[in-house]
Amino acid sequence: HVLLVFAKEDSQSNGFCWACEKANFRCSVARTPESALECFMDKQHDLVIIDHRHSRHFDAEALCRVGAGSMCDTVFIVCPQRFVENSNMMACYNELLQLEHGEVRAQVKLRAGNAIFMALDQSQEAIEITSEDQVIQYVNPAYESIMGYQPGELLGKEIIEVPKSEKNKPDLLETINSCIRKGKEWQGIYYAKKKNGDSVQQNVKITPVIGQGGSQRRHSSMARIHSMTIEAPITKVINIINAAQESSPMPVAEALDRVLEILRTTELYSPQLGTKDEDPHTNDLVGGLMTDGLRRLSGNEYIFSTKQPHHIPSHLTTPLSLNDIPPRIAQTMENEDSWDFDIFNLEAATMKRPLTFLGLKIFSRFGVCEFLNCPEATLRSWLQVIEANYHSTNSYHNSSHAADVLHATAYFLCKERVKQSLDPIDEVAALIAATVHDVDHPGRTNSFLCNAGSELAILYNDTAVLESHHAALAFQITTRDDKCNIFKNMERNEYRTLRQAIIDMVLATEMTKHFEHVNKFVNSINKPLAAGNGDEESVKSILTSPENRILVKRMLIKCADISNPCRPQELCIEWAGRISEEYFAQTDEEKRQGLPVVMPVFDRNTCSIPKSQISFIDYFITDMFDAWDAFADLPNLMQHLDNNFKYWKGLDERKLHSLRPHPE
């Protein structure tokens, strides 16, 4: 029964009224101090909520004191001190449920507790209650009378201090204790010794108290979680396991405890590597790509400064439109819709500016300007300024890599299954995300930045540092100048949807969540598609649900981002050399700066590039592209992957550390 003390009706008082109705609570409303005091005298309410926002009507705290004095078993809440003002009905509903499961029930139990102890005191049966460490907490008068003790004489004593009868079997106490430790009740004949030394036979029942504060602590109270109206799937799983434990034998309950421990960790999808000696290449790759550098902390600080976004260099000229692209460059892009397209030819032809030219062509092919309602000149300026913010000095994370990822993204978007799943806004989001996904990349990993105490790592709290920076900077660059703001003419809600999709895809390229994304894709999309009967309706419902569209977009950009091992062999070898050089440069700098060396195997003097590629393919690529191929049908990529793996294996078997076999 809830009493609302609100001077006037408003959205907040209505919110609590609606919430009471939804929760099937009885609800009374008092508008004046006098009527509130009358309600207090009835002593019928379990919960009183007093409005403190309009102090001119009444003194809420004074009312609270008066009420608490006359209704000692009632829970008092002053709004907005204890409850921040929020008229949303669900917020009020959740607050009421949490109060009911928490403080109100505690008060009810307290009231019941007093009555229970009164009943125990009056019982003719001898009753003893001990703590977990066997200290006597309570004995009732019947126990004291039968055993010959004075009132209160046994309280606080350990059981071992109380004399034992010699008539019990030697192992009886151990049997009883073993039973109690397992959470089971024991019943049988027990000989107790009175204070005067006489033994008395008793038919005893000993029951462990299971629950909060009892001997078995694993069954923790889930009241607050159960009270939530929005429940995460993992919470449901944990609740089901908790419920199953209640009636499980001890070995099963202990096994379920271990399951719960695993489920409560945040690294559910990250495979646990064996010993570091098993494969140092795999261990270092995983350590470098899937941690935030916190595993090898250093007291050194290295300030990696965030640079201001670059403006377009004045000496660079860009074609006014697709028609103005120089013939030599246009020729290198003729087969840009083929998987075997050579990005390095375009890099050379454009003097390391492939992203602007390839972007113009691909965005035109997908009608991006029409979708965004922006002129081609704006798109051209945007591509140019984004490309200017990639570091041409990086051997790998430069605008050629961005152009390569854009090309792969466009290729995947043309696959029939992908087209069935995504809407035009998803396609545009994917193309933009691919273009900006590594903008202003410093050529160093997240682990390096965190260990170095860089400004970016501090800004983003050592969490998805680079990916957060790429996404944020992309929107800063885009929106700061109308000349390159490709979103300027979009309707607000559509822009918000597009922006969210771009951010989500850029963040998906962070490797710490790699296995989570792949597992979710397999379990939510591949398995249901394989298990279904293939009818059009069920396939459509799987492909087009909002949750699954997000998973498809994440998988698409992840595969585009690290598709190098699935490229034609010469392209794969070139990319392998470039990423290795970038890691070598990082290791060199870590040694110079006295920072932890995140990936020790990437020492330019000792590293085996074939081994590092084999580890990368084994650990990250094979399962992901198997899943993506099952969805999008990519036999040519899988053939390249197979060829490239055999190539690296061949070099490794010959104990070669280089990109290519030594010339004869």
KEVODO-486372 format. One record per residue (C-alpha): residue number from 1; residue in three letters; chain; x negated, y negated, z negated. Coordinates in steps of 0.25 Angstrom, whole numbers, padded with zeros to 4 digits. Each point is the difference from the previous one (the first is absolute). Last residue first. Example, Ala and Ser with C-alpha at 12.3 -4.5 7.8 and 13.67 -1.06 7.14 Angstrom:
BEGIN
2 SER A -0055 0004 -0029
1 ALA A 0006 0014 -0002
# end
This chain:
BEGIN
664 GLU A -0274 0075 0227
663 PRO A 0008 -0012 -0005
662 HIS A 0004 0001 -0015
661 PRO A 0014 0005 -0001
660 ARG A 0009 -0012 -0003
659 LEU A 0005 -0008 -0012
658 SER A -0011 0004 -0009
657 HIS A -0002 0009 -0012
656 LEU A -0004 0013 0007
655 LYS A 0000 0013 -0007
654 ARG A 0003 0008 0012
653 GLU A 0012 0005 -0007
652 ASP A 0003 -0015 -0003
651 LEU A 0000 -0004 0015
650 GLY A 0009 0012 0004
649 LYS A 0010 -0004 -0011
648 TRP A 0000 -0014 0005
647 TYR A 0004 0004 0014
646 LYS A 0009 0011 -0005
645 PHE A 0008 -0011 -0008
644 ASN A 0000 -0009 0012
643 ASN A 0006 0011 0009
642 ASP A 0011 0004 -0010
641 LEU A 0003 -0015 -0002
640 HIS A 0001 -0002 0015
639 GLN A 0009 0011 0002
638 MET A 0009 -0005 -0012
637 LEU A 0001 -0013 0007
636 ASN A 0004 0006 0014
635 PRO A 0011 0008 -0007
634 LEU A 0007 -0012 -0006
633 ASP A 0014 0004 -0003
632 ALA A 0006 -0011 -0009
631 PHE A 0004 0008 -0013
630 ALA A -0008 0012 0001
629 ASP A -0012 -0008 0005
628 TRP A 0002 -0010 -0012
627 ALA A -0001 0012 -0010
626 ASP A -0012 0007 0007
625 PHE A -0006 -0014 0000
624 MET A 0001 -0002 -0015
623 ASP A -0005 0014 -0003
622 THR A -0012 -0001 0009
621 ILE A -0004 -0014 -0003
620 PHE A -0003 -0003 -0015
619 TYR A -0008 0011 -0006
618 ASP A -0005 0009 0012
617 ILE A -0001 -0012 0010
616 PHE A -0008 -0008 -0011
615 SER A -0008 0011 -0004
614 ILE A -0004 0004 0014
613 GLN A -0003 -0015 0003
612 SER A -0009 -0001 -0012
611 LYS A -0008 0013 0003
610 PRO A -0002 -0005 0015
609 ILE A -0005 -0013 -0005
608 SER A -0011 0007 -0009
607 CYS A -0005 -0011 -0009
606 THR A -0015 0000 -0005
605 ASN A -0006 -0013 0005
604 ARG A 0013 -0008 0002
603 ASP A 0005 0003 -0014
602 PHE A 0014 0003 0001
601 VAL A -0001 0012 -0009
600 PRO A 0000 -0009 -0012
599 MET A 0014 -0005 0003
598 VAL A 0004 -0010 -0012
597 VAL A -0014 -0004 -0003
596 PRO A 0002 -0008 -0013
595 LEU A -0005 -0014 0002
594 GLY A -0015 -0005 -0002
593 GLN A 0002 -0010 0011
592 ARG A -0010 0005 0009
591 LYS A 0005 0015 -0002
590 GLU A 0014 -0004 0002
589 GLU A -0004 -0008 0013
588 ASP A -0007 0012 0006
587 THR A 0012 0009 -0003
586 GLN A 0009 -0010 0006
585 ALA A -0008 -0001 0013
584 PHE A 0000 0016 0001
583 TYR A 0015 0000 -0002
582 GLU A 0001 -0010 0012
581 GLU A -0010 0008 0008
580 SER A 0008 0012 -0002
579 ILE A 0013 -0006 0004
578 ARG A -0007 -0005 0013
577 GLY A -0007 0014 0003
576 ALA A 0013 0007 -0002
575 TRP A 0008 -0010 0009
574 GLU A -0010 0003 0012
573 ILE A 0001 0015 -0002
572 CYS A 0015 0000 0000
571 LEU A 0000 -0009 0013
570 GLU A -0010 0010 0007
569 GLN A 0009 0012 -0005
568 PRO A 0013 -0005 0005
567 ARG A 0008 -0005 -0012
566 CYS A 0006 0009 -0011
565 PRO A -0012 -0002 -0010
564 ASN A 0002 -0015 0002
563 SER A 0015 0000 -0005
562 ILE A -0002 -0007 -0013
561 ASP A 0008 -0012 0001
560 ALA A 0010 0005 0010
559 CYS A 0003 0012 -0009
558 LYS A 0003 -0009 -0012
557 ILE A 0008 -0010 0009
556 LEU A 0009 0011 0004
555 MET A 0001 0007 -0013
554 ARG A 0004 -0013 -0007
553 LYS A 0011 -0002 0011
552 VAL A 0005 0014 -0001
551 LEU A 0001 -0001 -0015
550 ILE A 0008 -0013 0001
549 ARG A 0009 0006 0010
548 ASN A 0002 0011 -0010
547 GLU A 0005 -0009 -0011
546 PRO A 0010 -0008 0009
545 SER A 0006 0013 0006
544 THR A -0002 0001 0015
543 LEU A -0008 0012 0002
542 ILE A 0007 0010 -0009
541 SER A 0014 -0005 0003
540 LYS A -0003 0001 0015
539 VAL A -0005 0014 -0001
538 SER A 0013 0004 -0007
537 GLU A 0008 -0006 0010
536 GLU A -0007 0006 0012
535 ASP A 0000 0014 -0004
534 GLY A -0013 0006 -0002
533 ASN A 0004 0011 -0010
532 GLY A -0008 -0007 -0011
531 ALA A -0011 0006 -0008
530 ALA A -0011 -0005 0010
529 LEU A 0006 -0014 -0001
528 PRO A 0002 0001 -0015
527 LYS A -0015 0004 -0001
526 ASN A -0006 -0011 0009
525 ILE A 0008 -0011 -0006
524 SER A 0001 -0002 -0015
523 ASN A -0010 0011 -0004
522 VAL A -0010 -0003 0011
521 PHE A 0001 -0015 -0001
520 LYS A -0001 0000 -0015
519 ASN A -0012 0009 0000
518 VAL A -0007 -0009 0010
517 HIS A 0003 -0013 -0007
516 GLU A -0004 0006 -0014
515 PHE A -0013 0006 0006
514 HIS A -0005 -0014 0005
513 LYS A 0004 -0008 -0012
512 THR A -0014 -0003 -0004
511 MET A -0003 -0002 0015
510 GLU A 0006 -0014 0002
509 THR A 0006 0000 0014
508 ALA A 0014 0000 -0006
507 LEU A -0002 -0014 -0005
506 VAL A 0000 -0005 0014
505 MET A 0012 0007 0003
504 ASP A 0008 -0005 -0012
503 ILE A -0004 -0014 0003
502 ILE A 0005 0001 0014
501 ALA A 0013 0006 -0004
500 GLN A 0002 -0011 -0011
499 ARG A -0003 -0011 0010
498 LEU A 0010 0006 0010
497 THR A 0011 0001 -0010
496 ARG A -0003 -0014 -0005
495 TYR A 0000 -0006 0014
494 GLU A 0013 0007 0003
493 ASN A 0006 -0007 -0012
492 ARG A -0005 -0013 0004
491 GLU A 0004 0000 0015
490 MET A -0013 -0001 0008
489 ASN A -0005 -0012 0007
488 LYS A -0013 -0003 -0007
487 PHE A -0004 0015 -0001
486 ILE A -0011 -0001 0010
485 ASN A -0006 -0012 -0007
484 CYS A -0013 -0003 0008
483 LYS A 0003 -0014 0004
482 ASP A 0009 -0002 -0012
481 ASP A -0012 0000 -0009
480 ARG A -0001 0006 -0014
479 THR A 0010 0011 0002
478 THR A -0009 0010 0008
477 ILE A -0013 -0002 -0007
476 GLN A 0007 0001 -0014
475 PHE A 0008 0012 0005
474 ALA A -0013 0008 0005
473 LEU A -0007 -0004 -0013
472 ALA A 0010 0006 -0009
471 ALA A 0000 0014 0008
470 HIS A -0015 0000 0001
469 HIS A -0002 -0003 -0014
468 SER A 0009 0010 -0006
467 GLU A -0006 0011 0009
466 LEU A -0014 -0005 -0005
465 VAL A 0003 0001 -0015
464 ALA A 0009 0012 0000
463 THR A -0001 -0002 -0016
462 ASP A -0012 -0006 -0006
461 ASN A 0009 -0010 -0007
460 TYR A 0003 -0007 0014
459 LEU A -0007 -0014 -0003
458 ILE A -0011 0007 -0008
457 ALA A -0003 0009 0011
456 LEU A 0001 -0011 0010
455 GLU A -0010 -0009 -0008
454 SER A -0010 0012 0000
453 GLY A -0004 0007 -0013
452 ALA A -0010 0008 0008
451 ASN A 0006 0013 -0005
450 CYS A 0013 -0004 0005
449 LEU A -0005 -0005 0013
448 PHE A -0008 0013 0002
447 SER A 0011 0009 -0003
446 ASN A 0010 -0008 0009
445 THR A -0010 0003 0012
444 ARG A -0010 -0010 0007
443 GLY A 0000 -0005 0014
442 PRO A 0006 -0013 -0005
441 HIS A 0014 0002 0007
440 ASP A 0006 -0014 0003
439 VAL A 0012 0007 0008
438 ASP A 0000 0015 -0002
437 HIS A 0015 0003 0002
436 VAL A 0003 -0013 0008
435 THR A 0002 0006 0014
434 ALA A 0005 0014 -0005
433 ALA A 0010 -0007 -0009
432 ILE A 0005 -0009 0012
431 LEU A 0002 0012 0009
430 ALA A 0007 0008 -0011
429 ALA A 0009 -0012 -0004
428 VAL A 0004 -0001 0015
427 GLU A 0004 0015 0001
426 ASP A 0008 -0001 -0014
425 ILE A 0008 -0012 0005
424 PRO A 0003 0008 0013
423 ASP A 0006 0011 -0008
422 LEU A -0008 0013 -0004
421 SER A 0004 0015 -0001
420 GLN A 0004 0004 0014
419 LYS A -0012 -0008 0006
418 VAL A -0009 0008 -0009
417 ARG A 0005 0013 0005
416 GLU A -0001 -0004 0014
415 LYS A -0015 -0005 -0001
414 CYS A -0001 -0015 0005
413 LEU A -0003 -0005 -0013
412 PHE A -0012 0009 -0002
411 TYR A -0007 -0006 0012
410 ALA A 0003 -0014 -0005
409 THR A -0006 0004 -0014
408 ALA A -0012 0006 0007
407 HIS A -0003 -0013 0008
406 LEU A 0002 -0009 -0012
405 VAL A -0010 0009 -0008
404 ASP A -0010 -0002 0011
403 ALA A 0002 -0015 0001
402 ALA A -0002 0000 -0016
401 HIS A -0013 0008 0002
400 SER A -0004 -0009 0011
399 SER A 0003 -0012 -0009
398 ASN A -0010 0004 -0010
397 HIS A -0001 0010 -0011
396 TYR A -0010 0009 0006
395 SER A -0014 -0007 0002
394 ASN A 0004 -0012 -0007
393 THR A -0006 -0012 0005
392 SER A 0012 -0003 0009
391 HIS A 0008 -0003 -0013
390 TYR A 0015 -0001 0003
389 ASN A 0005 -0014 -0003
388 ALA A -0002 -0005 0014
387 GLU A 0009 0012 0005
386 ILE A 0012 -0005 -0009
385 VAL A -0002 -0014 0006
384 GLN A 0000 0005 0014
383 LEU A 0011 0009 -0001
382 TRP A 0008 -0011 -0007
381 SER A -0003 -0010 0011
380 ARG A 0004 0010 0011
379 LEU A 0013 0003 -0007
378 THR A 0003 -0015 -0001
377 ALA A -0003 -0001 0015
376 GLU A 0009 0011 0003
375 PRO A 0011 -0008 -0006
374 CYS A 0008 0006 -0012
373 ASN A 0014 0006 -0001
372 LEU A -0006 0011 -0009
371 PHE A 0007 0011 0008
370 GLU A -0003 -0007 0014
369 CYS A -0015 -0002 -0004
368 VAL A -0001 0015 -0004
367 GLY A 0005 0005 0013
366 PHE A -0007 0014 -0002
365 ARG A -0008 -0002 0013
364 SER A -0003 -0014 -0003
363 PHE A -0005 0003 -0014
362 ILE A -0009 0011 0006
361 LYS A -0006 -0010 0011
360 LEU A -0002 -0012 -0009
359 GLY A -0006 0009 -0011
358 LEU A -0010 0006 0009
357 PHE A -0005 -0013 0004
356 THR A 0000 -0006 -0014
355 LEU A -0006 0012 -0007
354 PRO A -0011 0003 0010
353 ARG A -0009 -0012 -0004
352 LYS A -0013 0006 -0001
351 MET A -0006 -0006 0013
350 THR A 0013 0003 0008
349 ALA A -0006 0010 0010
348 ALA A -0008 0006 -0011
347 GLU A 0011 0002 -0010
346 LEU A 0009 0005 0012
345 ASN A -0010 0011 0004
344 PHE A -0001 0003 -0015
343 ILE A 0016 0002 -0001
342 ASP A -0001 0012 0010
341 PHE A 0015 0005 0002
340 ASP A 0000 0015 -0002
339 TRP A 0014 -0001 -0007
338 SER A 0006 -0007 0013
337 ASP A 0009 -0012 -0001
336 GLU A -0013 -0009 0002
335 ASN A -0002 0006 0013
334 GLU A -0002 -0013 0008
333 MET A -0007 -0007 -0012
332 THR A -0014 0000 0006
331 GLN A 0006 -0005 0013
330 ALA A 0006 -0012 -0007
329 ILE A -0014 -0004 -0006
328 ARG A -0007 0000 0014
327 PRO A 0012 -0007 0006
326 PRO A 0000 -0012 -0010
325 ILE A 0013 -0001 -0008
324 ASP A 0008 -0012 0006
323 ASN A 0012 0008 0003
322 LEU A 0001 0005 -0014
321 SER A 0002 -0014 -0005
320 LEU A -0008 -0013 -0003
319 PRO A -0013 0008 -0001
318 THR A -0009 -0003 -0012
317 THR A -0012 -0009 -0001
316 LEU A -0010 0001 -0011
315 HIS A -0009 -0012 -0002
314 SER A 0010 -0007 -0010
313 PRO A -0001 0012 -0010
312 ILE A 0014 0003 -0005
311 HIS A 0001 -0003 -0015
310 HIS A -0006 0010 -0010
309 PRO A 0007 0003 -0013
308 GLN A -0007 -0005 -0012
307 LYS A -0010 0010 -0005
306 THR A 0002 0008 -0012
305 SER A -0013 0001 -0008
304 PHE A -0007 0013 -0003
303 ILE A -0006 -0003 -0014
302 TYR A -0008 0011 -0005
301 GLU A 0001 0004 -0014
300 ASN A -0009 0010 -0007
299 GLY A 0005 0007 -0012
298 SER A 0003 0012 0008
297 LEU A 0011 0010 0001
296 ARG A 0000 0013 0008
295 ARG A 0014 0006 -0001
294 LEU A 0006 -0014 0002
293 GLY A -0003 -0002 0014
292 ASP A 0014 -0001 0005
291 THR A 0001 0015 0004
290 MET A 0005 0007 0012
289 LEU A -0010 -0005 0011
288 GLY A -0014 0001 -0007
287 GLY A 0003 0011 -0010
286 VAL A 0007 0008 0011
285 LEU A -0011 -0002 0010
284 ASP A -0011 0002 -0011
283 ASN A 0007 0014 -0004
282 THR A 0002 0004 0014
281 HIS A -0015 -0003 0003
280 PRO A -0005 0006 -0013
279 ASP A 0007 0014 0003
278 GLU A 0000 0010 -0010
277 ASP A -0010 -0006 -0009
276 LYS A 0010 -0011 -0005
275 THR A 0008 0011 -0007
274 GLY A 0014 0003 0005
273 LEU A 0009 -0011 0005
272 GLN A 0014 -0003 -0005
271 PRO A 0010 -0003 0011
270 SER A 0006 -0014 -0001
269 TYR A 0015 0001 0001
268 LEU A 0005 0000 -0015
267 GLU A -0011 -0011 -0003
266 THR A 0009 -0008 -0009
265 THR A 0001 0010 -0012
264 ARG A 0013 0003 -0007
263 LEU A 0002 0012 0009
262 ILE A -0013 0007 -0004
261 GLU A 0003 -0001 -0015
260 LEU A 0014 0005 0003
259 VAL A -0005 0012 0007
258 ARG A -0009 0003 -0012
257 ASP A 0012 -0001 -0010
256 LEU A 0008 0009 0010
255 ALA A -0011 0011 -0003
254 GLU A 0001 -0002 -0015
253 ALA A 0015 0001 0001
252 VAL A -0002 0013 0009
251 PRO A -0009 0006 -0011
250 MET A 0009 -0004 -0011
249 PRO A 0013 0006 0005
248 SER A 0009 -0010 0007
247 SER A 0013 -0006 -0005
246 GLU A -0004 -0014 -0003
245 GLN A -0011 0000 0011
244 ALA A 0011 0000 0011
243 ALA A 0005 -0013 -0005
242 ASN A -0013 -0006 0001
241 ILE A -0003 0006 0013
240 ILE A 0014 -0006 0005
239 ASN A -0004 -0014 -0006
238 ILE A -0014 0000 0007
237 VAL A 0006 0003 0013
236 LYS A 0011 -0011 -0001
235 THR A -0011 -0010 -0004
234 ILE A -0008 0004 0012
233 PRO A 0013 -0003 0009
232 ALA A 0000 -0014 -0006
231 GLU A 0013 -0003 -0008
230 ILE A 0009 -0012 0002
229 THR A 0011 -0001 -0011
228 MET A -0010 0001 -0011
227 SER A 0005 0006 -0013
226 HIS A -0007 0013 0002
225 ILE A -0013 -0007 0000
224 ARG A 0003 -0007 -0013
223 ALA A 0004 0013 -0006
222 MET A -0011 0008 0004
221 SER A -0004 0004 -0014
220 SER A -0013 0008 0000
219 HIS A 0001 0015 0000
218 ARG A -0015 0003 -0001
217 ARG A 0000 -0004 -0014
216 GLN A 0003 0013 -0006
215 SER A -0002 -0001 -0015
214 GLY A 0011 -0011 -0002
213 GLY A -0002 -0016 0001
212 GLN A 0008 0000 0013
211 GLY A 0005 0014 0004
210 ILE A 0000 0014 -0006
209 VAL A 0002 0002 -0015
208 PRO A -0005 0014 -0003
207 THR A 0010 0009 -0007
206 ILE A -0003 0009 -0012
205 LYS A 0011 0010 -0004
204 VAL A -0002 0007 -0014
203 ASN A 0007 0011 -0007
202 GLN A -0007 -0002 -0013
201 GLN A -0006 0010 -0010
200 VAL A -0004 -0007 -0013
199 SER A -0014 0002 -0007
198 ASP A -0002 -0005 -0014
197 GLY A -0012 -0009 -0003
196 ASN A 0007 -0011 -0008
195 LYS A 0000 -0010 0012
194 LYS A 0007 0010 0008
193 LYS A -0007 0009 0010
192 ALA A 0007 0003 0013
191 TYR A 0001 0013 0007
190 TYR A 0005 -0001 0014
189 ILE A 0010 0009 0008
188 GLY A 0003 -0004 0014
187 GLN A 0002 -0011 0010
186 TRP A -0010 -0007 0009
185 GLU A 0005 -0011 0011
184 LYS A -0009 -0002 0012
183 GLY A -0008 -0013 0004
182 LYS A -0012 0008 0003
181 ARG A -0007 -0006 -0012
180 ILE A 0011 0005 -0009
179 CYS A -0001 0015 0005
178 SER A -0015 -0001 -0003
177 ASN A 0002 -0006 -0013
176 ILE A 0010 0011 -0004
175 THR A -0009 0011 0004
174 GLU A -0012 -0006 -0007
173 LEU A 0008 -0001 -0012
172 LEU A 0004 0015 0001
171 ASP A -0014 0005 0002
170 PRO A -0003 0004 -0014
169 LYS A 0014 0006 -0003
168 ASN A 0008 -0008 -0010
167 LYS A 0000 0006 -0015
166 GLU A -0011 -0009 -0004
165 SER A 0009 -0012 -0002
164 LYS A -0006 -0013 0004
163 PRO A -0003 -0012 -0010
162 VAL A 0002 -0014 0006
161 GLU A -0013 -0007 0004
160 ILE A 0000 0007 0013
159 ILE A 0013 -0007 0004
158 GLU A -0006 -0014 -0001
157 LYS A 0006 -0009 -0010
156 GLY A 0006 -0013 0003
155 LEU A 0013 0003 -0007
154 LEU A 0000 0012 -0009
153 GLU A 0003 -0007 -0013
152 GLY A 0011 -0009 0005
151 PRO A 0010 0006 -0009
150 GLN A -0006 0010 -0010
149 TYR A -0003 0014 0005
148 GLY A 0006 0013 -0004
147 MET A 0000 0007 0014
146 ILE A 0016 0002 0000
145 SER A 0002 -0015 -0006
144 GLU A -0010 -0006 0009
143 TYR A 0006 0007 0012
142 ALA A 0014 -0004 -0004
141 PRO A -0004 -0014 -0002
140 ASN A -0005 -0002 0015
139 VAL A -0014 0001 0004
138 TYR A -0006 -0011 0009
137 GLN A -0014 -0004 0006
136 ILE A -0009 0012 -0004
135 VAL A -0013 -0001 0008
134 GLN A -0002 0011 0010
133 ASP A -0008 -0007 0010
132 GLU A 0013 -0001 0009
131 SER A 0007 -0006 -0011
130 THR A 0009 0008 -0010
129 ILE A 0014 0001 -0003
128 GLU A 0006 0010 -0011
127 ILE A 0014 0004 -0002
126 ALA A 0006 0009 -0011
125 GLU A 0015 0003 0003
124 GLN A 0010 -0006 -0010
123 SER A 0001 -0013 0009
122 GLN A 0003 -0013 -0007
121 ASP A -0013 -0006 0003
120 LEU A 0000 0005 0014
119 ALA A 0013 -0006 0003
118 MET A -0005 -0014 -0006
117 PHE A -0012 0002 0009
116 ILE A 0009 0002 0012
115 ALA A 0009 -0012 -0003
114 ASN A -0013 -0009 -0001
113 GLY A -0005 0006 0013
112 ALA A 0014 -0003 0007
111 ARG A -0002 -0015 -0002
110 LEU A -0014 0001 0004
109 LYS A 0004 0008 0013
108 VAL A 0011 -0010 0003
107 GLN A -0011 -0012 -0002
106 ALA A -0010 0008 0009
105 ARG A 0012 0002 0010
104 VAL A 0002 -0015 0001
103 GLU A -0015 -0003 0001
102 GLY A -0004 0009 0012
101 HIS A 0010 0007 0008
100 GLU A 0011 -0011 -0002
99 LEU A -0010 -0011 0002
98 GLN A -0005 0006 0013
97 LEU A 0014 0002 0004
96 LEU A 0004 -0014 -0003
95 GLU A -0013 -0006 0007
94 ASN A 0003 0009 0012
93 TYR A 0014 -0005 0002
92 CYS A -0004 -0015 -0002
91 ALA A -0011 0002 0011
90 MET A 0011 0007 0008
89 MET A 0010 -0011 -0002
88 ASN A -0010 -0011 0005
87 SER A 0002 -0012 -0010
86 ASN A -0014 -0001 -0004
85 GLU A -0005 -0008 -0012
84 VAL A -0011 0007 -0007
83 PHE A 0004 0009 -0010
82 ARG A -0006 0000 -0014
81 GLN A -0002 -0015 0000
80 PRO A 0011 -0003 0010
79 CYS A 0009 0005 -0006
78 VAL A 0000 0004 -0015
77 ILE A 0002 0015 -0002
76 PHE A 0005 0006 -0013
75 VAL A 0001 0015 -0002
74 THR A 0010 0004 -0011
73 ASP A -0002 0008 -0012
72 CYS A -0002 -0011 -0010
71 MET A 0013 -0007 0004
70 SER A 0002 -0010 -0011
69 GLY A -0014 -0005 -0001
68 ALA A -0003 0002 0014
67 GLY A 0012 -0008 0004
66 VAL A -0004 -0012 -0009
65 ARG A -0014 0000 0005
64 CYS A 0004 0001 0015
63 LEU A 0010 -0011 -0002
62 ALA A -0011 -0009 -0005
61 GLU A -0009 0004 0012
60 ALA A 0011 -0003 0010
59 ASP A 0003 -0014 -0006
58 PHE A 0013 -0004 0006
57 HIS A 0006 -0009 0012
56 ARG A -0011 -0010 0001
55 SER A -0010 0012 0001
54 HIS A 0004 0003 0014
53 ARG A -0010 0011 0005
52 HIS A 0000 0008 -0013
51 ASP A 0011 0010 0005
50 ILE A 0002 0011 -0011
49 ILE A 0001 0015 0004
48 VAL A 0005 0009 -0011
47 LEU A -0002 0015 0001
46 ASP A 0007 0011 -0008
45 HIS A 0012 -0007 -0003
44 GLN A 0011 0004 -0010
43 LYS A -0004 -0008 -0012
42 ASP A 0014 -0007 -0001
41 MET A -0007 -0011 -0008
40 PHE A -0009 -0003 0012
39 CYS A 0012 -0002 0009
38 GLU A 0005 -0011 -0010
37 LEU A -0014 -0006 0000
36 ALA A 0000 0000 0016
35 SER A 0014 -0007 -0001
34 GLU A -0005 -0011 -0009
33 PRO A -0013 -0002 0008
32 THR A 0008 -0002 0013
31 ARG A 0002 0007 0013
30 ALA A 0001 0014 -0004
29 VAL A 0001 0011 0010
28 SER A 0003 0015 -0002
27 CYS A -0005 0012 0008
26 ARG A 0002 0015 -0001
25 PHE A -0011 0007 0008
24 ASN A 0004 0008 0013
23 ALA A -0014 -0003 0006
22 LYS A 0006 -0007 0012
21 GLU A 0010 -0008 -0009
20 CYS A -0012 -0004 -0009
19 ALA A -0008 -0005 0012
18 TRP A 0012 -0008 0005
17 CYS A 0001 -0007 -0013
16 PHE A -0015 -0002 -0001
15 GLY A 0000 -0006 0014
14 ASN A 0012 -0009 -0004
13 SER A -0007 -0005 -0012
12 GLN A -0012 -0004 0010
11 SER A 0009 -0005 0011
10 ASP A 0007 -0010 -0009
9 GLU A 0011 0000 -0011
8 LYS A -0003 -0009 -0011
7 ALA A -0005 0001 -0015
6 PHE A -0005 0014 0002
5 VAL A 0000 0010 -0011
4 LEU A 0001 0013 0007
3 LEU A 0004 0012 -0009
2 VAL A -0003 0014 0005
1 HIS A 0006 0013 -0005
# end
